[in-house]
Amino acid sequence: MNDRDRGQDKRGRGRGSDNRGRGPDGRGRPSDRRGSDRRGPEGRPAGPPLPDDVVASDLDQEVRRDLLTLDKANADRVARHLVMVAQLLDSDPELALAHARAARERASRVGLVRETAGIAAYNAGEWQEALTELRAARRINGGTLLLPLIADAERGLGRPERAIEIARSEEGRSLTGDEATEMRIVEAGARIDAGEPAKALVTLQAEDLAPGRTGTMAARLFYAYASALLAADRRDDAVTWYMNAAAADVDDATDAEFRLMELSEDMSPDTTSDGNASAVEDVDVVGAIDETEGPSGNGVGAASIDDSGDKDSGDSSVDASGDDVAESETTSVPAEVPPTSSTESSDEKSASASTASTATTPAAQPSTPAPQPSAPAPQPSTPAASSAPSPEPQAPPEGSLVDHYEALLLDLDGTVFAGKEPTHGARETLDALDLPQIFVTNNASRRPSEVAAHLNSMGFSATEDQVVTSAQSAARLLSEHVEPGSRALVLGTDGLAQEVREVGVGVARSADDRPAAVIQGFSPDTNWSTLSEAALAIRAGALWIATNTDATLPSERGLLVGNGSLVAAVANATGAEPLVAGKPAAPLMADAMKRSGVTNSLVVGDRLDTDIQGAHSVGLDSALVLTGVSTPKDLLLAPPEQRPSHVIDDLTGLLDDEKTVRIGEQPDWDVEVSGATITVTATGEEPAHEALLPALAHAAWALLDGRDVEAGPVDPSDVAITSDDPDVRSQIDKLGVGDLR
């Protein structure tokens, strides 16, 4: 691998590509440590010498305000070191890092100083030290703008999976503008590191991937896309995008032209296939890049990425040769594939050049305004959720409904919660059960992490790994029917679009993009225009997948128009029928079964036409809960494919005796059928009330199916249910099943 494959920039320096001036342990030899062992009058290491003509006032005034917590003499010296970092960052990154370390030793509690030290370490290829300092800066300052650098440092340490995790985190997805593009470039590089070039391509595909744009960020994005194409063995396409990168690179920040020359040489008759393979194997998603400035971390809010390696305990000296950094340096290795650069835009560079007389640190000029504090975390909906400890999980009562199964596949809205409130006893029951619980939802508008967060806000214990959505299943279906790198027209939220990207399929927003497929999920923003784009694409031959076909969407105001109604509009316009991923179709339920890790699961839900029919589609038992959409009358009128094996009032019924909630004959209730009339009598003084509806359902189904009537099936409008006992009649009335009209 040559230096250019490692990301050598126009100044001829490849970050992390050599160990010049370093001993066997990766640390600098004493002669190269630029005076870091010398002690100043305060007993602190003096750091590298400071030129007499460098003064504190050279530092930007806004930056100097961050140093007001220091005494004046110390603040002046720290400021002068920061000025030197800015001056040396490109020309002598190791000396710039020495100055940054000296500043940190004097002001380890100043977020700006830790950020500058992190950027200097990053620029010098000291990935572990960069990670430690950048995380410390985030803890002090908050904000998310340093996340791309943090993720990239993980890449430098050979941990692409961590970089991807950071990029896909809620904070990573919240980035906007250049920072969002920067994070996509980092994630794409990590995908290539992990051997996933198709996913790298999809990660980079967005509206800003448009030839004709110019500037450093556009050039770097095009370069990254070209590198991903090359890694995917699409050489001709890669050449096109390297040309786009070279055309966009008005600041001469990448080595796109050199890459084009190399590819031209590789394609000559003298080039062997082995040489080509090597070029593809060693390609970096980001080529030569300008590393002068990183994003600012001056935002506010709590950092979510902890820094277990940072051991500072105040403004006291933290020697770069001491335990804190020594541990980092001994574990740091040069990255085989270097990370991306910082996120300075070409406009910011011009602004910096125009004020060259005023030195600033890399963190002095954030590329976007500091983010505002995020909204407070949702509070539990009931006092018990915040004050009462969750019960210890335990084995279910012997003989109870849940005791007969190895896992629960739980519907959400109407089953576990209703809007923003848990259903009766749901939290306490689920917390007390020691068996796998998978939350299965047809809602394709939220990502699993968002669903888990919503559950946690109500006091449930849930992780995103326990959540299976119709968007995930639809994306899986899509990946099985189209080639990796294809595009799909997405009708739905950004959450659905991201699920599509994560299976290696790009996102299109117009039928003019000639998508291979259309994937349709619910979004409140769906309108005539988006439905028409879908119809055009489907008529042109695109595969059509729907996340679900729920006709209605429950809300606090009542039933609203659901995705199924919007799917019906497209079906009416095209004459086509979609593949359906969500309940009652099998794909979502099959994915939930796979996630549970067992085959003997109980499906629990409130809708006969989705949850219960979905259980039938994969051959599982099911329990209808009466806390949502379907009513006792709906149960008695259910067609065979929508009939559950059990019925319970709410989730506390999972702990009821299995025999009393199983639909069938019940010893506590005598049910007689005469013509179209069902008469019920209690057989004991204290019959199990939860067994009444299972007994009635069994009798009604037999009557409607014609199993117990010589004349055949009975019309539901003729069926009447009654009792000679006033108390029993009262229970029948409460269930609303006195007649089935």
C-alpha positions, -999 to +999 in steps of 0.1 A: +000+000+000+015+034-009+011+066+010-017+078-012-038+048-005-035+058+032-050+092+025-019+113+017-028+149+013-015+175-011+013+183+013+027+148+010+018+137+046-002+105+052-019+105+086-011+075+106+011+061+079+045+060+096+062+060+129+089+086+122+105+097+154+089+070+175+103+042+196+092+005+196+062+013+218+050+041+195+060+069+218+084+096+208+121+093+216+134+117+242+152+138+215+119+142+197+096+151+225+103+188+220+111+197+255+082+181+272+103+169+301+115+203+310+099+219+340+086+254+343+087+276+374+053+264+385+066+228+385+046+219+354+063+206+323+072+237+303+063+221+270+080+231+237+095+266+235+072+295+227+086+321+203+088+356+217+067+370+189+037+348+198+015+365+223-018+356+240-036+384+221-030+365+189-057+341+200-093+349+190-110+369+217-140+345+218-116+317+224-097+335+251-130+339+271-129+302+277-097+307+296-110+332+321-113+305+348-074+304+348-051+328+365-038+354+341-002+341+338-014+306+332-041+317+308-016+337+288+007+307+285-021+284+275-033+309+249+002+311+234+004+273+231-030+273+214-018+298+189+011+276+181-012+246+176-031+266+150+001+277+132+017+242+132-013+219+127-005+214+090+032+219+087+044+200+118+016+180+134+038+164+160+050+197+173+014+210+172+004+181+194+033+188+218+019+224+222-016+210+226-004+187+253+013+215+271-019+236+270-038+206+284-014+201+312-021+236+324-059+237+317-073+202+317-108+213+328-113+238+299-133+221+272-118+241+244-083+230+254-093+193+256-110+197+222-078+213+207-057+185+221-080+159+206-079+175+172-041+178+173-038+142+183-062+132+156-042+152+131-010+135+142-026+100+139-026+094+177-060+078+176-064+066+212-052+100+226-075+118+202-104+096+214-096+103+250-094+141+245-124+145+223-146+125+246-134+146+275-142+178+255-177+164+249-182+157+286-172+193+295-189+212+266-217+188+255-230+190+220-226+165+191-203+183+166-173+162+177-190+129+170-176+125+134-141+129+148-148+105+177-162+079+153-133+084+129-108+078+158-125+045+164-118+037+128-082+046+132-080+021+161-093-006+139-128-007+154-151+000+124-181-015+143-178+012+170-176+039+143-208+025+127-225+023+161-218+060+168-229+070+133-262+052+137-268+064+172-296+088+179-271+116+183-252+107+152-284+108+132-293+142+147-264+159+129-272+183+101-254+201+073-217+195+068-215+175+101-241+151+088-222+147+056-190+142+076-205+115+096-218+097+064-182+098+051-169+083+083-196+056+083-189+048+047-152+043+055-161+021+084-184+000+062-155-005+038-133-014+067-159-040+077-161-055+042-194-039+033-188-017+003-225-020-009-237-005+024-210+022+021-225+032-012-259+034+002-247+054+032-233+081+009-264+083-014-284+114-006-295+146-023-261+163-018-244+135-039-250+157-070-223+162-097-218+199-105-214+210-069-181+225-059-162+231-027-141+210-003-171+192+012-185+183-022-151+171-034-146+149-004-181+134-006-175+126-043-141+112-035-156+090-008-183+077-032-157+070-058-136+050-033-166+030-022-174+022-059-138+011-063-141-011-032-173-026-047-153-035-079-171-009-100-140+007-115-156+025-144-181+042-121-153+050-097-134+068-124-164+089-132-168+100-095-131+107-091-135+130-121-164+146-103-143+150-072-115+166-091-138+190-108-154+200-075-120+204-057-115+241-063-094+243-031-071+214-042-079+195-010-080+160-023-057+138-044-085+129-069-063+138-099-036+115-086-061+087-081-073+091-117-037+088-129-032+057-108-064+041-122-053+049-157-020+032-151-038+002-135-059-002-165-029-003-189-021-036-206+009-041-182-013-041-151-020-076-137-052-087-121-033-090-088-024-054-090-060-044-095-071-065-066-046-048-044-058-014-054-093-023-045-084-040-013-064-011+001-086+017-010-096+044+015-130+059+014-115+094+020-085+105+001-062+135+006-080+160+028-074+193+045-071+188+082-068+224+094-099+227+116-123+203+133-158+210+144-165+229+176-178+212+206-191+243+222-227+231+223-245+222+255-261+191+269-248+159+284-224+138+265-236+103+259-203+087+250-184+081+282-146+085+284-134+057+306-098+065+297-097+101+310-085+104+346-082+142+351-092+154+385-089+192+380-067+218+365-037+202+380-011+189+356-018+159+334+015+150+320+014+136+285+040+112+295+020+101+326-005+074+331-034+091+314-017+095+280+010+069+284-016+042+284-032+056+253+001+059+234+012+023+242-020+010+228-022+033+198-012+019+164-012+036+130-044+030+112-043+009+081-071+030+067-069+066+079-099+085+091-115+115+075-106+151+080-124+176+101-155+194+089-143+228+079-160+241+048-143+260+020-162+291+030-148+289+065-113+284+051-117+316+031-129+334+062-099+321+081-075+332+054-089+367+055-082+370+092-048+354+091-033+380+114-054+367+143-044+332+152-072+309+163-072+273+175-089+246+155-119+249+177-123+286+175-147+288+146-175+262+147-188+254+113-224+255+125-240+273+155-238+253+187-268+231+192-294+240+217-301+218+247-322+188+239-356+184+254-357+168+288-360+130+288-396+119+290-407+112+325-426+080+335-463+084+331-473+073+366-457+079+400-452+042+404-430+042+373-405+065+389-408+056+426-416+019+429-388-005+421-395-031+394-401-065+408-374-091+404-382-113+373-395-147+383-409-178+368-446-175+360-471-192+383-473-229+375-502-236+352-507-200+342-511-190+306-476-177+302-462-208+319-470-228+288-448-207+264-411-198+261-415-163+248-440-135+243-445-117+210-463-085+221-482-060+200-477-025+213-504+002+209-536-011+225-518-040+241-488-028+261-498+009+261-526+032+249-511+064+236-488+076+263-501+054+291-494+017+299-525-005+298-538-018+331-511-039+349-489-041+318-457-027+333-459-047+365-467-079+347-440-077+321-414-066+346-421-096+368-418-122+340-385-140+334-389-150+297-380-133+264-404-105+254-403-092+218-423-061+209-438-065+175-453-034+158-468-026+124-458+010+129-431+017+103-427+054+112-405+048+142-371+031+145-366+004+171-345+028+193-374+053+193-399+026+202-377+014+230-373+049+243-411+054+243-415+022+263-388+032+287-405+066+292-435+048+305-415+027+330-410-004+309-376-021+306-370-024+269-340-023+245-341-017+208-330-054+203-364-064+217-383-044+190-392-057+156-409-033+132-427-038+099-401-014+084-373-038+093-392-067+078-401-047+047-365-038+042-355-075+046-381-084+019-367-057-003-331-070+000-343-105-010-359-092-042-335-065-055-297-064-061-275-047-036-269-011-046-303-008-063-326+021-054-361+020-040-386+048-040-395+052-003-429+065+008-426+069+045-405+085+073-368+089+075-368+058+098-381+036+070-356+052+046-328+043+070-339+007+073-338+005+035-302+019+034-291-005+061-299-035+039-277-021+011-304-005-010-303+032-020-332+056-015-349+073-044-375+100-041-389+102-076-401+077-103-377+095-126-348+078-107-361+045-122-362+027-088-362-011-088-388-011-061-414+010-042-416+005-004-446+022+012-450+029+049-471+053+069-461+089+071-483+119+079-465+137+050-477+113+024-498+133-002-511+131-037-477+139-052-459+111-034-486+086-041-485+095-077-447+090-078-453+055-064-480+048-090-457+059-118-428+037-106-451+006-101-466+010-136-430+012-149-423-022-134-410-015-100-415-041-073-441-029-047-437-037-009-460-023+018-450-023+054-485-030+065-521-027+053-538-014+085-568+006+072-569+028+104-545+043+128-555+046+165-552+080+181-565+098+212-591+114+189-602+082+174-593+061+143-574+080+116-565+070+081-539+043+082-512+030+058-536+004+044-559+031+031-530+048+014-519+015-001-554+010-014-552+043-032-521+032-051-536-002-057-567+014-072-545+036-095-522+008-107-543-025-105-513-040-087-511-057-053-481-052-030-460-077-011-469-070+026-444-073+054-464-064+085-492-082+103-512-102+094-487-112+067-460-137+078-427-118+073-430-096+104-441-125+126-414-147+113-388-121+120-402-118+156-400-155+161-364-155+149-355-127+173-370-145+202-348-175+196-376-200+203-405-216+184-430-220+212-441-184+215-474-168+224-486-139+203-505-112+223-524-084+207-556-064+206-566-067+169-581-098+154-573-088+118-536-081+124-522-096+156-543-128+158-544-134+120-506-128+120-502-156+146-522-179+123-499-171+094-469-186+113-488-213+132-485-198+167-510-197+196-524-162+204-542-143+231-566-115+224-565-087+250-595-065+254-576-032+260-576-020+224-594-022+191-612-056+190-642-061+213-659-092+227-685-090+200-658-089+174-643-120+189-676-140+188-680-130+151-644-136+141-638-158+110-616-189+115-584-172+104-588-145+131-597-167+160-573-167+190-566-196+212-571-175+244-587-143+254-578-121+284-590-088+298-555-072+299-519-083+303-525-093+339-544-122+324-511-138+313-509-149+349-544-165+350-549-202+349-544-212+313-574-235+312-598-207+323-587-183+295-585-209+267-614-207+243-634-239+247-659-255+271-655-242+307-665-262+338-677-231+356-702-222+329-730-244+313-737-232+278-768-245+260-776-238+223-812-239+211-818-227+176-800-194+174-801-187+211-772-193+235-782-196+272-755-195+299-757-207+335-731-205+362-724-240+376-709-229+410-712-202+436-680-184+425-675-191+388-643-177+372-655-146+354-625-147+331-638-180+318-672-167+306-660-151+273-639-181+263-670-203+268-693-180+249-668-177+220-666-215+217-704-218+215-708-189+191-682-202+167-698-236+167-732-220+160-719-197+132-699-225+116-729-248+117-711-274+137-739-279+163-769-271+141-785-295+117-796-267+095-761-254+090-745-221+098-766-195+115-768-158+104-750-137+131-779-112+132-802-141+145-779-150+174-790-141+209-771-147+242-790-147+274-792-162+309-820-169+335-797-155+362-798-117+364-762-115+376-750-135+346-772-113+322-755-083+337-721-098+328-733-105+293-745-069+289-711-056+302-694-077+275-718-062+249-726-096+234-764-099+242-770-100+205-745-102+176-762-078+152 
